[in-house]
Amino acid sequence: MPANGDAIRPLDGSAGSPDDLARLSLLRYGHDYWSAARIEAEIAQVGAWSRKHNVRVTCNEFGVYRRVAPSSDRATWIADVRMILERQGIGWNLWDYAGDFGLVTKQAGTILPDDTVVAALGLRGSTRE
C-alpha cells in the first residue's frame, strides 16, 4: 500500500508494536512515502541494468497483506507495481494465489476471485469463467 506517515501513525505506540526496532522500522517506512513515483525510481534502476547487460529480470513475488490493508490501497499498490514492472520489461508474479496475499479467497469450499486484484493485475475477463 502507498506508505505515508498518517497510515503508520496508529502503530506509533506500544499497543501497535511493542518492539522498539519494529516500531522504528514502521515509522521510517511511513515517512519514506512509497508512492508510484518512488517505486518507479527504484525499479527503473533494475530495468536499466537489465537492458545494459542484456539480462532478463523477473520480480518473483510482490503483493499486499490483505488482512491489514484496505482493498483500495491493496489494489493501488498491486496495479502500480505491475505496470511499472511491465514498463521496465521486467516479468512478475503475484505473491500467491489463495493465501493472505492472494488473488482469490476460499469460502465454504468455493473459490472467489478478488475483483479489485483481478483488475489491478490487468487480467481480462473473469477468473470465474
MMTF fields as JSON, N, C-alpha, C and O atoms, coordinates in Angstrom:
{
  "mmtfVersion": "1.0.0",
  "mmtfProducer": "UNKNOWN",
  "numBonds": 515,
  "numAtoms": 516,
  "numGroups": 129,
  "numChains": 1,
  "numModels": 1,
  "chainsPerModel": [1],
  "groupsPerChain": [129],
  "chainIdList": ["A"],
  "bondAtomList": [4, 2, 8, 6, 12, 10, 16, 14, 20, 18, 24, 22, 28, 26, 32, 30, 36, 34, 40, 38, 44, 42, 48, 46, 52, 50, 56, 54, 60, 58, 64, 62, 68, 66, 72, 70, 76, 74, 80, 78, 84, 82, 88, 86, 92, 90, 96, 94, 100, 98, 104, 102, 108, 106, 112, 110, 116, 114, 120, 118, 124, 122, 128, 126, 132, 130, 136, 134, 140, 138, 144, 142, 148, 146, 152, 150, 156, 154, 160, 158, 164, 162, 168, 166, 172, 170, 176, 174, 180, 178, 184, 182, 188, 186, 192, 190, 196, 194, 200, 198, 204, 202, 208, 206, 212, 210, 216, 214, 220, 218, 224, 222, 228, 226, 232, 230, 236, 234, 240, 238, 244, 242, 248, 246, 252, 250, 256, 254, 260, 258, 264, 262, 268, 266, 272, 270, 276, 274, 280, 278, 284, 282, 288, 286, 292, 290, 296, 294, 300, 298, 304, 302, 308, 306, 312, 310, 316, 314, 320, 318, 324, 322, 328, 326, 332, 330, 336, 334, 340, 338, 344, 342, 348, 346, 352, 350, 356, 354, 360, 358, 364, 362, 368, 366, 372, 370, 376, 374, 380, 378, 384, 382, 388, 386, 392, 390, 396, 394, 400, 398, 404, 402, 408, 406, 412, 410, 416, 414, 420, 418, 424, 422, 428, 426, 432, 430, 436, 434, 440, 438, 444, 442, 448, 446, 452, 450, 456, 454, 460, 458, 464, 462, 468, 466, 472, 470, 476, 474, 480, 478, 484, 482, 488, 486, 492, 490, 496, 494, 500, 498, 504, 502, 508, 506, 512, 510],
  "bondOrderList": [1, 1, 1, 1, 1, 1, 1, 1, 1, 1, 1, 1, 1, 1, 1, 1, 1, 1, 1, 1, 1, 1, 1, 1, 1, 1, 1, 1, 1, 1, 1, 1, 1, 1, 1, 1, 1, 1, 1, 1, 1, 1, 1, 1, 1, 1, 1, 1, 1, 1, 1, 1, 1, 1, 1, 1, 1, 1, 1, 1, 1, 1, 1, 1, 1, 1, 1, 1, 1, 1, 1, 1, 1, 1, 1, 1, 1, 1, 1, 1, 1, 1, 1, 1, 1, 1, 1, 1, 1, 1, 1, 1, 1, 1, 1, 1, 1, 1, 1, 1, 1, 1, 1, 1, 1, 1, 1, 1, 1, 1, 1, 1, 1, 1, 1, 1, 1, 1, 1, 1, 1, 1, 1, 1, 1, 1, 1, 1],
  "groupList": [{"groupName": "MET", "atomNameList": ["N", "CA", "C", "O"], "elementList": ["N", "C", "C", "O"], "formalChargeList": [0, 0, 0, 0], "bondAtomList": [1, 0, 2, 1, 3, 2], "bondOrderList": [1, 1, 2], "singleLetterCode": "M", "chemCompType": "L-PEPTIDE LINKING"}, {"groupName": "PRO", "atomNameList": ["N", "CA", "C", "O"], "elementList": ["N", "C", "C", "O"], "formalChargeList": [0, 0, 0, 0], "bondAtomList": [1, 0, 2, 1, 3, 2], "bondOrderList": [1, 1, 2], "singleLetterCode": "P", "chemCompType": "L-PEPTIDE LINKING"}, {"groupName": "ALA", "atomNameList": ["N", "CA", "C", "O"], "elementList": ["N", "C", "C", "O"], "formalChargeList": [0, 0, 0, 0], "bondAtomList": [1, 0, 2, 1, 3, 2], "bondOrderList": [1, 1, 2], "singleLetterCode": "A", "chemCompType": "L-PEPTIDE LINKING"}, {"groupName": "ASN", "atomNameList": ["N", "CA", "C", "O"], "elementList": ["N", "C", "C", "O"], "formalChargeList": [0, 0, 0, 0], "bondAtomList": [1, 0, 2, 1, 3, 2], "bondOrderList": [1, 1, 2], "singleLetterCode": "N", "chemCompType": "L-PEPTIDE LINKING"}, {"groupName": "GLY", "atomNameList": ["N", "CA", "C", "O"], "elementList": ["N", "C", "C", "O"], "formalChargeList": [0, 0, 0, 0], "bondAtomList": [1, 0, 2, 1, 3, 2], "bondOrderList": [1, 1, 2], "singleLetterCode": "G", "chemCompType": "PEPTIDE LINKING"}, {"groupName": "ASP", "atomNameList": ["N", "CA", "C", "O"], "elementList": ["N", "C", "C", "O"], "formalChargeList": [0, 0, 0, 0], "bondAtomList": [1, 0, 2, 1, 3, 2], "bondOrderList": [1, 1, 2], "singleLetterCode": "D", "chemCompType": "L-PEPTIDE LINKING"}, {"groupName": "ILE", "atomNameList": ["N", "CA", "C", "O"], "elementList": ["N", "C", "C", "O"], "formalChargeList": [0, 0, 0, 0], "bondAtomList": [1, 0, 2, 1, 3, 2], "bondOrderList": [1, 1, 2], "singleLetterCode": "I", "chemCompType": "L-PEPTIDE LINKING"}, {"groupName": "ARG", "atomNameList": ["N", "CA", "C", "O"], "elementList": ["N", "C", "C", "O"], "formalChargeList": [0, 0, 0, 0], "bondAtomList": [1, 0, 2, 1, 3, 2], "bondOrderList": [1, 1, 2], "singleLetterCode": "R", "chemCompType": "L-PEPTIDE LINKING"}, {"groupName": "LEU", "atomNameList": ["N", "CA", "C", "O"], "elementList": ["N", "C", "C", "O"], "formalChargeList": [0, 0, 0, 0], "bondAtomList": [1, 0, 2, 1, 3, 2], "bondOrderList": [1, 1, 2], "singleLetterCode": "L", "chemCompType": "L-PEPTIDE LINKING"}, {"groupName": "SER", "atomNameList": ["N", "CA", "C", "O"], "elementList": ["N", "C", "C", "O"], "formalChargeList": [0, 0, 0, 0], "bondAtomList": [1, 0, 2, 1, 3, 2], "bondOrderList": [1, 1, 2], "singleLetterCode": "S", "chemCompType": "L-PEPTIDE LINKING"}, {"groupName": "TYR", "atomNameList": ["N", "CA", "C", "O"], "elementList": ["N", "C", "C", "O"], "formalChargeList": [0, 0, 0, 0], "bondAtomList": [1, 0, 2, 1, 3, 2], "bondOrderList": [1, 1, 2], "singleLetterCode": "Y", "chemCompType": "L-PEPTIDE LINKING"}, {"groupName": "HIS", "atomNameList": ["N", "CA", "C", "O"], "elementList": ["N", "C", "C", "O"], "formalChargeList": [0, 0, 0, 0], "bondAtomList": [1, 0, 2, 1, 3, 2], "bondOrderList": [1, 1, 2], "singleLetterCode": "H", "chemCompType": "L-PEPTIDE LINKING"}, {"groupName": "TRP", "atomNameList": ["N", "CA", "C", "O"], "elementList": ["N", "C", "C", "O"], "formalChargeList": [0, 0, 0, 0], "bondAtomList": [1, 0, 2, 1, 3, 2], "bondOrderList": [1, 1, 2], "singleLetterCode": "W", "chemCompType": "L-PEPTIDE LINKING"}, {"groupName": "GLU", "atomNameList": ["N", "CA", "C", "O"], "elementList": ["N", "C", "C", "O"], "formalChargeList": [0, 0, 0, 0], "bondAtomList": [1, 0, 2, 1, 3, 2], "bondOrderList": [1, 1, 2], "singleLetterCode": "E", "chemCompType": "L-PEPTIDE LINKING"}, {"groupName": "GLN", "atomNameList": ["N", "CA", "C", "O"], "elementList": ["N", "C", "C", "O"], "formalChargeList": [0, 0, 0, 0], "bondAtomList": [1, 0, 2, 1, 3, 2], "bondOrderList": [1, 1, 2], "singleLetterCode": "Q", "chemCompType": "L-PEPTIDE LINKING"}, {"groupName": "VAL", "atomNameList": ["N", "CA", "C", "O"], "elementList": ["N", "C", "C", "O"], "formalChargeList": [0, 0, 0, 0], "bondAtomList": [1, 0, 2, 1, 3, 2], "bondOrderList": [1, 1, 2], "singleLetterCode": "V", "chemCompType": "L-PEPTIDE LINKING"}, {"groupName": "LYS", "atomNameList": ["N", "CA", "C", "O"], "elementList": ["N", "C", "C", "O"], "formalChargeList": [0, 0, 0, 0], "bondAtomList": [1, 0, 2, 1, 3, 2], "bondOrderList": [1, 1, 2], "singleLetterCode": "K", "chemCompType": "L-PEPTIDE LINKING"}, {"groupName": "THR", "atomNameList": ["N", "CA", "C", "O"], "elementList": ["N", "C", "C", "O"], "formalChargeList": [0, 0, 0, 0], "bondAtomList": [1, 0, 2, 1, 3, 2], "bondOrderList": [1, 1, 2], "singleLetterCode": "T", "chemCompType": "L-PEPTIDE LINKING"}, {"groupName": "CYS", "atomNameList": ["N", "CA", "C", "O"], "elementList": ["N", "C", "C", "O"], "formalChargeList": [0, 0, 0, 0], "bondAtomList": [1, 0, 2, 1, 3, 2], "bondOrderList": [1, 1, 2], "singleLetterCode": "C", "chemCompType": "L-PEPTIDE LINKING"}, {"groupName": "PHE", "atomNameList": ["N", "CA", "C", "O"], "elementList": ["N", "C", "C", "O"], "formalChargeList": [0, 0, 0, 0], "bondAtomList": [1, 0, 2, 1, 3, 2], "bondOrderList": [1, 1, 2], "singleLetterCode": "F", "chemCompType": "L-PEPTIDE LINKING"}],
  "groupTypeList": [0, 1, 2, 3, 4, 5, 2, 6, 7, 1, 8, 5, 4, 9, 2, 4, 9, 1, 5, 5, 8, 2, 7, 8, 9, 8, 8, 7, 10, 4, 11, 5, 10, 12, 9, 2, 2, 7, 6, 13, 2, 13, 6, 2, 14, 15, 4, 2, 12, 9, 7, 16, 11, 3, 15, 7, 15, 17, 18, 3, 13, 19, 4, 15, 10, 7, 7, 15, 2, 1, 9, 9, 5, 7, 2, 17, 12, 6, 2, 5, 15, 7, 0, 6, 8, 13, 7, 14, 4, 6, 4, 12, 3, 8, 12, 5, 10, 2, 4, 5, 19, 4, 8, 15, 17, 16, 14, 2, 4, 17, 6, 8, 1, 5, 5, 17, 15, 15, 2, 2, 8, 4, 8, 7, 4, 9, 17, 7, 13],
  "groupIdList": [1, 2, 3, 4, 5, 6, 7, 8, 9, 10, 11, 12, 13, 14, 15, 16, 17, 18, 19, 20, 21, 22, 23, 24, 25, 26, 27, 28, 29, 30, 31, 32, 33, 34, 35, 36, 37, 38, 39, 40, 41, 42, 43, 44, 45, 46, 47, 48, 49, 50, 51, 52, 53, 54, 55, 56, 57, 58, 59, 60, 61, 62, 63, 64, 65, 66, 67, 68, 69, 70, 71, 72, 73, 74, 75, 76, 77, 78, 79, 80, 81, 82, 83, 84, 85, 86, 87, 88, 89, 90, 91, 92, 93, 94, 95, 96, 97, 98, 99, 100, 101, 102, 103, 104, 105, 106, 107, 108, 109, 110, 111, 112, 113, 114, 115, 116, 117, 118, 119, 120, 121, 122, 123, 124, 125, 126, 127, 128, 129],
  "secStructList": [7, 7, 7, 7, 2, 2, 2, 2, 4, 4, 4, 1, 1, 6, 6, 6, 7, 7, 1, 2, 2, 2, 2, 2, 2, 2, 2, 2, 2, 2, 2, 2, 7, 7, 7, 2, 2, 2, 2, 2, 2, 2, 2, 2, 2, 2, 2, 2, 2, 2, 2, 2, 2, 6, 7, 7, 7, 3, 3, 3, 3, 3, 7, 7, 7, 6, 6, 6, 1, 7, 2, 2, 2, 2, 2, 2, 2, 2, 2, 2, 2, 2, 2, 2, 2, 2, 2, 6, 6, 7, 3, 3, 3, 3, 1, 7, 1, 1, 1, 6, 6, 7, 1, 3, 3, 3, 3, 6, 6, 3, 3, 3, 3, 7, 2, 2, 2, 2, 2, 2, 6, 6, 7, 7, 1, 7, 6, 6, 7],
  "xCoordList": [0.846, 0.0, 0.891, 1.97, 0.486, 1.303, 1.512, 0.552, 2.749, 3.063, 3.035, 3.406, 2.587, 2.685, 2.636, 2.236, 3.041, 3.099, 1.763, 1.705, 0.671, -0.663, -1.083, -1.701, -0.75, -1.123, -0.375, -0.904, 0.832, 1.672, 1.469, 1.719, 1.023, 0.901, 0.173, 0.611, -0.935, -1.588, -0.688, -0.959, 0.365, 1.292, 2.392, 3.23, 2.391, 3.426, 3.079, 2.744, 3.16, 2.867, 3.036, 3.14, 3.065, 3.336, 2.239, 2.505, 1.01, -0.073, 0.118, -0.195, 0.627, 0.792, 1.975, 1.886, 3.075, 4.27, 5.134, 5.813, 5.115, 5.864, 7.376, 8.116, 7.834, 9.256, 9.742, 9.245, 10.703, 11.19, 11.753, 11.49, 12.516, 13.109, 12.025, 12.095, 11.037, 9.942, 9.168, 8.811, 8.905, 8.187, 8.98, 8.402, 10.281, 11.127, 11.109, 11.034, 11.177, 11.129, 9.815, 9.811, 8.703, 7.399, 7.325, 6.822, 7.826, 7.796, 8.643, 8.222, 9.823, 10.675, 9.993, 10.023, 9.378, 8.663, 7.559, 7.404, 6.805, 5.721, 6.207, 5.554, 7.331, 7.848, 8.633, 8.928, 8.967, 9.638, 8.679, 9.12, 7.4, 6.336, 6.601, 7.08, 6.279, 6.461, 5.296, 4.392, 5.329, 4.33, 4.722, 5.774, 3.861, 4.184, 5.487, 6.285, 5.701, 6.941, 8.161, 9.188, 8.061, 9.174, 9.444, 10.594, 8.367, 8.515, 9.177, 10.079, 8.721, 9.28, 10.766, 11.553, 11.161, 12.571, 13.436, 14.543, 12.932, 13.692, 13.76, 14.837, 12.614, 12.55, 13.243, 13.798, 13.217, 13.87, 15.365, 15.96, 15.969, 17.391, 17.653, 18.643, 16.767, 16.895, 16.651, 17.366, 15.638, 15.356, 16.527, 16.862, 17.145, 18.307, 19.468, 20.125, 19.717, 20.783, 20.497, 21.391, 19.241, 18.844, 19.091, 19.616, 18.711, 18.919, 20.406, 20.86, 21.151, 22.579, 23.339, 24.235, 22.978, 23.696, 22.981, 23.425, 21.866, 21.086, 20.753, 20.951, 20.239, 19.867, 18.387, 17.93, 17.643, 16.227, 16.085, 16.817, 15.143, 14.915, 13.439, 12.575, 13.159, 11.777, 11.635, 12.562, 10.487, 10.117, 9.247, 8.078, 9.823, 9.124, 7.995, 7.107, 7.996, 6.917, 6.687, 7.623, 5.436, 5.025, 3.562, 2.834, 3.139, 1.742, 1.528, 2.425, 0.327, -0.069, -0.867, -1.762, -0.543, -1.2, -2.643, -2.906, -3.57, -4.986, -5.597, -6.562, -5.077, -5.683, -5.511, -6.276, -4.518, -4.272, -4.424, -4.454, -4.519, -4.582, -6.007, -6.659, -6.476, -7.776, -7.72, -6.691, -8.832, -8.886, -8.432, -7.724, -8.828, -8.446, -6.946, -6.335, -6.339, -4.881, -4.145, -3.13, -4.666, -4.065, -4.08, -3.077, -5.21, -5.331, -4.407, -3.798, -4.299, -3.424, -1.981, -1.299, -1.509, -0.124, 0.145, 1.138, -0.743, -0.553, -0.545, 0.313, -1.485, -1.542, -0.291, 0.291, 0.121, 1.31, 2.546, 3.281, 2.769, 3.958, 3.904, 4.899, 2.757, 2.637, 2.936, 3.717, 2.319, 2.511, 3.957, 4.498, 4.579, 5.971, 6.892, 7.788, 6.677, 7.481, 7.336, 8.325, 6.121, 5.9, 6.57, 7.161, 6.488, 7.152, 8.652, 9.29, 9.212, 10.654, 11.058, 12.236, 10.09, 10.394, 10.757, 11.5, 10.235, 10.539, 9.323, 8.205, 9.55, 8.472, 8.029, 8.747, 6.851, 6.348, 5.444, 4.877, 5.325, 4.399, 3.804, 4.523, 2.5, 1.86, 2.311, 2.596, 2.374, 2.899, 2.274, 2.994, 0.941, 0.34, -1.073, -1.605, -1.659, -2.951, -4.117, -5.034, -4.093, -5.257, -4.944, -5.817, -3.735, -3.374, -3.657, -4.48, -2.963, -3.192, -2.744, -3.072, -2.002, -1.571, -2.236, -1.857, -3.215, -3.692, -4.68, -5.19, -4.914, -5.834, -7.263, -8.219, -7.405, -8.724, -8.804, -7.794, -10.041, -10.281, -11.11, -11.792, -11.042, -11.848, -12.843, -12.47, -14.117, -15.178, -16.135, -16.744, -16.271, -17.159, -16.878, -17.802, -15.61, -15.224, -15.344, -15.08, -15.739, -15.884, -14.742, -14.402, -14.153, -13.078, -13.701, -14.417, -13.425, -13.973, -12.841, -11.975, -12.829, -11.779, -11.976, -13.104, -10.872, -10.903, -10.895, -9.848, -12.056, -12.192, -11.282, -10.86, -10.97, -10.068, -8.655, -7.945, -8.242, -6.91, -6.893, -5.914, -7.959, -8.054, -7.857, -7.083, -8.556, -8.434, -7.03, -6.459, -6.471, -5.141, -4.062, -3.055, -4.291, -3.336, -3.559, -2.81, -4.588, -4.857, -5.369, -5.23, -5.965, -6.463, -7.788, -8.653, -7.944, -9.175, -10.136, -9.724, -11.403, -12.41, -12.446, -11.851, -13.127, -13.296, -12.573, -12.475, -12.069, -11.445, -12.525, -12.211, -13.787, -14.897, -15.251, -16.004, -14.733, -15.095, -14.491, -14.692],
  "yCoordList": [-1.16, 0.0, 1.223, 1.186, 2.294, 3.507, 3.951, 4.153, 4.097, 4.424, 5.921, 6.705, 6.3, 7.685, 7.712, 6.738, 8.82, 8.941, 8.738, 8.159, 9.201, 9.056, 7.592, 7.187, 6.798, 5.387, 4.63, 3.672, 5.043, 4.344, 4.865, 4.139, 6.109, 6.743, 5.908, 5.901, 5.193, 4.385, 3.315, 2.824, 2.947, 1.94, 2.542, 1.819, 3.863, 4.564, 4.564, 5.603, 3.417, 3.287, 1.851, 0.961, 1.623, 0.271, -0.705, -1.9, -0.232, -1.139, -1.657, -2.814, -0.821, -1.21, -2.13, -3.089, -1.851, -2.666, -2.476, -1.458, -3.438, -3.285, -3.303, -2.865, -3.794, -3.863, -2.527, -2.07, -1.902, -0.584, -0.583, 0.347, -1.599, -1.661, -1.821, -1.188, -2.657, -2.836, -1.532, -1.16, -0.839, 0.439, 1.465, 2.193, 1.534, 2.458, 2.128, 3.028, 0.845, 0.436, 0.846, 1.325, 0.666, 1.067, 2.572, 3.039, 3.328, 4.794, 5.256, 6.124, 4.687, 5.058, 4.716, 5.502, 3.538, 3.131, 4.143, 4.542, 4.551, 5.51, 6.853, 7.486, 7.287, 8.601, 8.563, 9.611, 7.373, 7.255, 7.508, 7.802, 7.4, 7.585, 6.832, 7.396, 5.561, 4.694, 4.872, 4.039, 5.951, 6.249, 5.543, 4.909, 5.662, 5.083, 5.667, 4.95, 6.953, 7.589, 6.998, 6.765, 6.757, 6.18, 4.747, 4.342, 3.988, 2.613, 2.603, 1.807, 3.494, 3.576, 3.912, 3.326, 4.838, 5.229, 4.032, 3.858, 3.224, 2.052, 0.987, 0.478, 0.651, -0.414, -0.006, -0.857, 1.275, 1.752, 1.457, 1.217, 1.472, 1.153, -0.292, -0.584, -1.187, -2.598, -2.756, -3.497, -2.058, -2.116, -1.619, -2.219, -0.54, 0.0, -0.998, -1.21, -1.599, -2.592, -3.769, -4.258, -4.223, -5.349, -5.072, -5.924, -3.884, -3.527, -3.359, -3.796, -2.744, -2.515, -3.831, -3.947, -4.813, -6.085, -7.185, -8.333, -6.811, -7.767, -9.024, -10.152, -8.787, -9.866, -9.727, -8.652, -10.808, -10.782, -10.825, -11.538, -10.06, -9.969, -10.229, -9.868, -10.857, -11.059, -10.72, -10.909, -10.228, -9.992, -11.185, -11.262, -12.099, -13.354, -13.244, -14.096, -12.235, -12.107, -10.646, -9.924, -10.212, -8.932, -9.04, -9.862, -8.232, -8.266, -7.409, -6.695, -7.495, -6.728, -7.651, -8.362, -7.634, -8.464, -8.021, -6.925, -8.861, -8.489, -8.217, -7.458, -8.802, -8.641, -7.245, -6.85, -6.498, -5.187, -4.013, -2.865, -4.266, -3.173, -3.016, -4.001, -1.787, -1.57, -2.045, -1.918, -2.589, -3.155, -2.169, -2.551, -0.912, 0.078, 0.346, 0.502, 0.404, 0.6, -0.607, -0.473, -1.784, -3.025, -3.038, -3.362, -2.687, -2.666, -1.617, -1.859, -0.466, 0.596, 0.13, 0.285, -0.439, -0.913, -1.979, -1.905, -2.967, -4.056, -3.522, -3.905, -2.645, -2.078, -1.259, -1.383, -0.425, 0.408, -0.448, -0.218, -1.432, -2.273, -3.046, -3.102, -3.642, -4.41, -3.545, -3.936, -2.376, -1.504, -1.028, -0.949, -0.715, -0.256, -1.39, -1.176, -2.585, -3.729, -3.952, -4.186, -3.882, -4.087, -2.991, -3.285, -1.736, -0.64, -0.852, -0.471, -1.454, -1.687, -3.013, -3.369, -3.736, -5.012, -6.112, -7.032, -6.022, -6.993, -7.897, -7.416, -9.202, -10.155, -10.089, -9.562, -10.622, -10.555, -11.728, -12.376, -11.982, -12.975, -12.402, -11.849, -12.531, -12.141, -13.106, -14.271, -12.632, -13.408, -14.794, -15.791, -14.874, -16.201, -16.177, -15.122, -17.35, -17.482, -17.334, -16.552, -18.077, -18.103, -17.777, -17.913, -17.355, -17.045, -15.591, -14.936, -15.099, -13.739, -12.643, -11.474, -13.004, -12.05, -12.361, -11.795, -13.25, -13.88, -13.147, -12.072, -13.795, -13.345, -13.771, -13.108, -14.877, -15.409, -15.694, -15.745, -15.881, -16.392, -17.655, -17.859, -18.482, -19.698, -19.569, -19.388, -19.665, -19.573, -20.726, -20.872, -21.551, -22.716, -23.596, -24.087, -23.783, -24.637, -24.009, -24.662, -22.748, -22.045, -21.056, -20.329, -21.029, -20.085, -18.806, -18.827, -17.692, -16.393, -15.448, -15.166, -14.956, -14.008, -12.666, -12.231, -12.021, -10.649, -9.746, -9.534, -9.219, -8.461, -7.24, -6.844, -6.631, -5.478, -5.904, -5.17, -7.08, -7.588, -8.047, -7.821, -8.682, -9.09, -7.861, -7.899, -6.783, -5.553, -4.956, -4.502, -4.954, -4.382, -5.125, -4.541, -6.41, -7.208, -7.097, -7.668, -6.363, -6.164, -7.414, -7.567, -8.309, -9.547, -9.296, -8.601, -9.839, -9.679, -10.791, -11.908, -10.481, -11.489, -11.771, -11.041, -12.803, -13.148, -14.443, -15.336, -14.542, -15.8, -16.835, -17.995, -16.428, -17.363, -18.158, -19.128, -17.778, -18.459, -19.829, -20.541],
  "zCoordList": [0.0, 0.0, 0.0, 0.592, -0.636, -0.612, 0.831, 1.575, 1.209, 2.596, 2.815, 1.941, 4.0, 4.429, 5.948, 6.586, 6.509, 7.961, 8.629, 9.714, 8.011, 8.604, 8.7, 9.684, 7.68, 7.69, 8.775, 9.338, 9.072, 10.04, 11.463, 12.425, 11.608, 12.909, 13.97, 15.12, 13.633, 14.673, 15.263, 16.359, 14.571, 15.063, 15.923, 16.461, 16.052, 16.807, 18.29, 18.859, 18.895, 20.314, 20.731, 19.887, 21.997, 22.471, 22.088, 21.959, 21.902, 21.522, 20.101, 19.819, 19.207, 17.807, 17.591, 16.824, 18.255, 18.093, 19.327, 19.457, 20.229, 21.477, 21.285, 22.166, 20.168, 19.901, 19.342, 18.313, 20.007, 19.593, 18.178, 17.415, 17.817, 16.485, 15.41, 14.356, 15.676, 14.711, 14.55, 13.432, 15.648, 15.598, 14.795, 13.988, 15.001, 14.254, 12.758, 11.921, 12.431, 11.024, 10.378, 9.244, 11.078, 10.544, 10.333, 9.311, 11.304, 11.175, 9.994, 9.23, 9.844, 8.701, 7.384, 6.437, 7.33, 6.125, 5.803, 4.649, 6.798, 6.589, 6.095, 5.265, 6.589, 6.202, 4.884, 4.31, 4.411, 3.112, 1.957, 0.846, 2.193, 1.22, -0.085, -1.069, -0.057, -1.219, -2.185, -2.245, -2.93, -3.945, -5.246, -5.326, -6.263, -7.571, -8.116, -8.72, -7.908, -8.387, -7.687, -8.325, -6.397, -5.644, -6.098, -6.269, -6.29, -6.756, -8.129, -8.388, -9.006, -10.367, -10.314, -11.057, -9.456, -9.356, -8.946, -9.455, -8.037, -7.59, -8.681, -8.989, -9.261, -10.259, -11.557, -12.251, -11.893, -13.122, -13.105, -14.156, -11.935, -11.84, -12.252, -12.923, -11.848, -12.224, -13.719, -14.394, -14.237, -15.665, -16.497, -17.519, -16.073, -16.797, -16.771, -17.789, -15.629, -15.514, -16.438, -17.128, -16.446, -17.276, -18.759, -19.476, -19.21, -20.608, -20.933, -21.991, -20.05, -20.268, -20.417, -21.253, -19.608, -19.596, -20.385, -20.418, -21.02, -21.816, -21.007, -21.459, -19.789, -18.884, -18.56, -18.171, -18.719, -18.368, -16.845, -16.16, -16.339, -14.904, -14.626, -15.425, -13.489, -13.064, -11.59, -10.802, -11.239, -9.843, -9.455, -9.833, -8.708, -8.429, -7.427, -7.419, -6.591, -5.611, -5.271, -4.927, -5.369, -4.822, -4.448, -5.003, -3.532, -3.118, -1.89, -1.44, -1.362, -0.176, 0.729, 0.272, 1.997, 3.002, 3.173, 3.669, 2.766, 2.722, 4.091, 4.179, 5.154, 6.488, 7.083, 7.963, 6.614, 7.229, 6.273, 6.717, 4.99, 4.021, 3.487, 3.142, 3.422, 2.777, 1.326, 0.662, 0.845, -0.502, -1.572, -2.504, -1.451, -2.476, -2.446, -3.503, -1.27, -1.176, -1.731, -2.414, -1.43, -1.933, -3.465, -4.101, -4.037, -5.499, -6.11, -7.152, -5.477, -5.993, -6.022, -7.035, -4.92, -4.847, -5.91, -6.635, -5.998, -6.946, -8.377, -9.172, -8.712, -10.067, -10.368, -11.445, -9.42, -9.634, -9.889, -10.849, -9.027, -9.167, -10.483, -11.205, -10.802, -12.057, -13.274, -14.141, -13.34, -14.51, -14.625, -15.728, -13.503, -13.52, -13.967, -14.784, -13.44, -13.867, -15.367, -16.061, -15.86, -17.292, -18.124, -19.163, -17.685, -18.408, -18.482, -19.464, -17.458, -17.399, -18.051, -18.058, -18.593, -19.245, -18.274, -18.617, -17.061, -16.009, -15.813, -15.627, -15.855, -15.604, -14.156, -13.306, -13.871, -12.498, -12.159, -13.039, -10.876, -10.318, -9.041, -8.209, -8.886, -7.634, -6.542, -6.821, -5.311, -4.178, -4.093, -4.042, -4.076, -4.018, -4.59, -4.939, -4.677, -5.327, -4.35, -4.6, -3.243, -2.361, -0.903, -0.046, -0.608, 0.772, 1.112, 0.473, 2.128, 2.621, 1.658, 1.86, 0.618, -0.407, -1.744, -2.769, -1.744, -2.953, -3.837, -3.522, -4.954, -5.987, -5.667, -6.07, -4.942, -4.607, -3.116, -2.414, -2.651, -1.309, -1.451, -2.456, -0.452, -0.433, 0.708, 1.867, 0.354, 1.354, 1.167, 0.106, 2.199, 2.174, 0.952, 0.304, 0.653, -0.452, -1.829, -2.838, -1.875, -3.147, -3.315, -2.383, -4.501, -4.799, -5.337, -6.338, -4.666, -5.059, -5.441, -4.613, -6.672, -7.068, -6.383, -6.154, -6.062, -5.553, -6.785, -7.397, -7.144, -8.385, -8.446, -9.533, -7.292, -7.324, -7.69, -8.377, -7.241, -7.591, -9.046, -9.756, -9.489, -10.897, -11.791, -12.748, -11.471, -12.26, -12.132, -13.123, -10.914, -10.694, -11.487, -11.888, -11.7, -12.465, -13.968, -14.761, -14.349, -15.769, -16.457, -17.67, -15.676, -16.26, -16.963, -16.432, -18.115, -18.9, -18.54, -18.228, -18.584, -18.277, -16.795, -16.002, -16.428, -15.038, -14.715, -15.557, -13.495, -13.068, -12.766, -12.497, -12.809, -12.561, -13.81, -13.721, -14.962, -16.215, -16.288, -17.272]
}
